[in-house]
Amino acid sequence: MKLVFANSKGGVGKSTLAVHCAVWLHDHGFRVAVLDLDKQRSSSVWIAEAEPKITVRTADTPEECLSEAQEL
């Protein structure tokens, strides 16, 4: 299953929701990985602090996004 938190407007809570959802799923026994596409990389930093066992990858281009998503 893949969950996507997306919106073209900044400051609407995408990173916050993604991190909370990822940690909650991890805590309930799911295998979780986060692909952070935001230039600020907030999700990557927050995940590392909240639950270091969750795999985090980043991507800057659509091609990198597809490649990382397939690997995960």
N, C-alpha and C positions, 0 to 999 in steps of 0.2 A: 504494500500500500504506500502511496506517496501522498503527502499533504503539502499543499503550497499556500503560503501566505504572501499575497501579492497585491499591490496597489501602486498606482503611479504617483500618488501624493505621499510626501514624507510626513512622519510624525503621527501616523494613524495607529501604531501599535503592532506592526508586522513582526518586528524583531522580538518584542516582548511576548507576544502570543506564541511565536515559534519556539522560543526558549522554554517557556512554561509548559507547552504541550510536549516538547521533546523530553524534558525531565520527568513529567508526569508519566508518559508512556514508558520510559526507562524504569522508573520506580515500580511500575506494574508488570515488569517482566518482558517487555517488548524489546527487540533489537532496534536501536535507533541510530540514525546518522543525520547530520545537519549539513546541508549545502548552502553556505552563506554567499549570496550574490551581491549584497549591499556593499558599496564602496567604503562605508564607515566600519564595517566588520564588527558591529556591536554584538550580533548573535554569537560570533566566534569567541569573543572575549567572555561574554556572560556564561556560555556553556562551559568553557574551561574552568570558570570559577564555581559554577553550580554543580556540575557532574563531569569530572575529567574522563570518565569511562566512555562518554558518548563521542563517537567519531565525528570530527568536523573537517569539512573541506571547503575551499573557497574557489570562486571562478570569476573571471572578469569579462569574458566574451561568450557569446552564444555557443560557440564551438567547445569551449572549456566546460561550460555548463552541461552540455550533452555528454561529453566524455566523462566528467566526474559523476554525473547521475548514473551512467551505465556501470561504472566501476562500483559504486555504492550498492 
